[in-house]
Amino acid sequence: MPHLLFKGIAADKLHAVCEPMAEELAALCQCGTDNFTMEIANCTVVFGAPEQETAYLFVEVAWFERGSDTRNAFAETVTRHLLKLGEADIEVAFRTYREDSYYINGLPYGDPEA
């Protein structure tokens, strides 16, 4: 945790910034890089932009809320790293998990046995 889901970018392109981005985000979130998952969702636009074969660059971050300062810095960090790849029009959205609704191996988050 956090999980980053990218849409509208190729894996080989994104790979160039994943490690430095994860290191910076881990420092920001005060956790290890092993807490992060980064995935790409392959999708094709079927409505709204027929001239495009893929979606615009969109990043969905699923995490436990860490406050607006951290959220703002997180979005800025992700955007800055993607801009280095020549990307533009980058959107970042957050999906917040509630700790009482998150389970690891069937046990509630925070349970010492989880």
C-alpha positions in Angstrom: 0.0 0.0 0.0 -0.2 2.5 -1.8 -1.3 0.9 -5.1 -0.8 3.0 -8.3 -2.7 2.0 -11.4 -1.6 3.7 -14.6 -3.7 4.1 -17.7 -2.6 5.5 -21.0 1.2 4.8 -20.9 3.4 1.9 -22.1 5.1 -0.3 -19.5 8.5 0.1 -21.1 8.2 3.9 -20.9 7.0 3.9 -17.3 9.6 1.5 -16.2 12.3 4.2 -16.5 10.8 6.3 -13.7 9.3 3.6 -11.4 12.2 3.1 -9.1 13.1 6.7 -8.4 9.4 7.6 -8.1 8.9 4.8 -5.6 11.9 5.9 -3.5 10.6 9.5 -3.4 7.0 8.4 -2.6 8.2 6.0 0.1 10.1 8.8 1.8 7.0 11.0 1.6 4.8 8.3 3.0 7.4 7.2 5.6 7.4 3.6 4.5 9.5 1.2 2.4 9.4 0.9 -1.3 8.2 -2.7 -0.8 4.8 -1.2 0.3 4.1 0.1 -3.2 2.4 -1.7 -6.1 2.5 -0.1 -9.6 0.5 -1.6 -12.4 -0.7 -0.6 -15.8 -4.2 -1.2 -17.0 -4.3 -1.7 -20.7 -7.4 0.0 -22.1 -8.8 1.2 -25.4 -10.9 4.3 -25.7 -14.3 3.3 -27.2 -16.1 6.6 -26.7 -15.2 10.3 -26.5 -12.0 10.3 -28.4 -12.2 8.1 -31.6 -8.9 9.4 -32.9 -7.1 7.9 -30.0 -6.3 4.2 -29.6 -5.5 4.5 -25.9 -6.7 6.5 -23.0 -5.1 9.7 -21.8 -2.6 9.4 -18.9 -4.5 8.7 -15.7 -3.1 7.5 -12.4 -5.4 6.1 -9.7 -3.8 5.9 -6.3 -5.5 3.6 -3.7 -4.2 4.1 -0.2 -5.0 5.0 3.4 -5.5 8.7 3.8 -2.4 10.6 4.9 -3.8 14.2 4.9 -4.0 16.9 2.2 -0.3 18.0 2.4 0.9 14.4 1.8 -1.8 13.9 -0.9 -0.8 17.1 -2.7 2.9 16.2 -2.5 2.2 12.7 -3.7 0.3 13.9 -6.8 3.0 16.4 -7.5 5.7 13.8 -7.3 3.9 11.3 -9.6 3.2 14.1 -12.1 6.8 15.4 -12.0 8.2 12.0 -12.8 5.7 11.4 -15.6 6.5 14.8 -17.1 10.2 13.6 -17.4 8.9 11.1 -19.9 7.5 13.7 -22.1 3.9 13.1 -21.0 1.3 15.9 -20.7 -2.2 16.2 -19.4 -1.6 13.9 -16.4 -4.5 13.3 -14.1 -4.1 11.7 -10.6 -7.0 10.6 -8.5 -7.1 9.0 -5.0 -9.2 6.2 -3.8 -9.1 6.0 0.0 -9.4 2.8 1.8 -10.9 2.7 5.3 -8.8 0.7 7.8 -11.8 -1.0 9.2 -12.8 -2.3 5.7 -9.3 -3.6 4.6 -8.2 -7.2 5.2 -5.0 -9.0 4.8 -5.3 -12.8 4.6 -8.8 -12.6 5.9 -7.8 -10.6 9.0 -8.6 -6.9 9.6 -5.8 -4.5 8.9 -3.8 -3.8 12.0 -4.5 -7.2 13.5 -1.1 -8.5 14.7 -1.8 -11.8 13.1 -2.4 -10.3 9.6 
